[in-house]
Amino acid sequence: MSEGPIPWTAIYTYARVHGVNDPAEIDRLSAILKRMDIAYMEYMSKQRDKRMKAREKGAAGRPGMSARN
């Protein structure tokens, strides 16, 4: 499974399954989830950057090692 925004179709299906039929409510749910997706993806990006920096730092301390090894 890859990281990325929740597809609109999944949000729509979830809403309908859970009895949300009003288009305005579905739009509201979609807007909330999109904001949450953005926050999550930003968080995951920062975590990925931290891991990469930690690997680079660890590799820099070992002779003959590069960040790619």
N, C-alpha and C positions, 0 to 999 in steps of 0.2 A: 504494500500500500504506500503510495507516495503522498507527500505533503502538498496541500493546496486547498483552495477554498472549497467549501461544501457546494456541490452543484445545486442550482436553483431547483432542478427537478426533484432532488432528494428532499429539499426543504418543503416543497409543495406536497410531495407524497406524504411526508411526515405529518404535515398540518392536516391533510385530509383524513389520514388514518386516525388521528387523534381528535377528530370532530371539529376542526377549524375550517369553516366553509366560507366565511366572509373574506372577500378579496383584500379588504383593507387590513384585516388581521394577519392574513398571510404575508402581505407586504411588510407589515410591522415586524413580524417574526423574521422575515428574510433580512431586513435592515439590521436587526439586532445580531443575528448570526453572522452577517458579513462583518460587522464591527468586531465581533469576537474572533472571527477568523483572522482578521488583520492583526489583532493583538497577539494571537497565538503564533502566527507566522513570524512576526517581529521578534517575539520571545525565542522561538526556535532558531532563528537566524543568529541572535546574540549567543545562544548556547553553542551553536556550531562554530561561531567565531572563537569563542573561549576554548573549545576543544582543539581547534586548529592551532591557536597560539600556544597552548600547553604542549602540544606535540612538537611544534617548532622549537620551543624552549628546551624541551627534553632532548631533542635531536641535536641541538646546538651544543649541548654539554658532552656529547660523545664524539670522540675523534672518528673521522671518516664517515660520519652519518650526516645526512641532509634531512630536510623536512619531509622529503618524499619517501625516504626509506622506512 
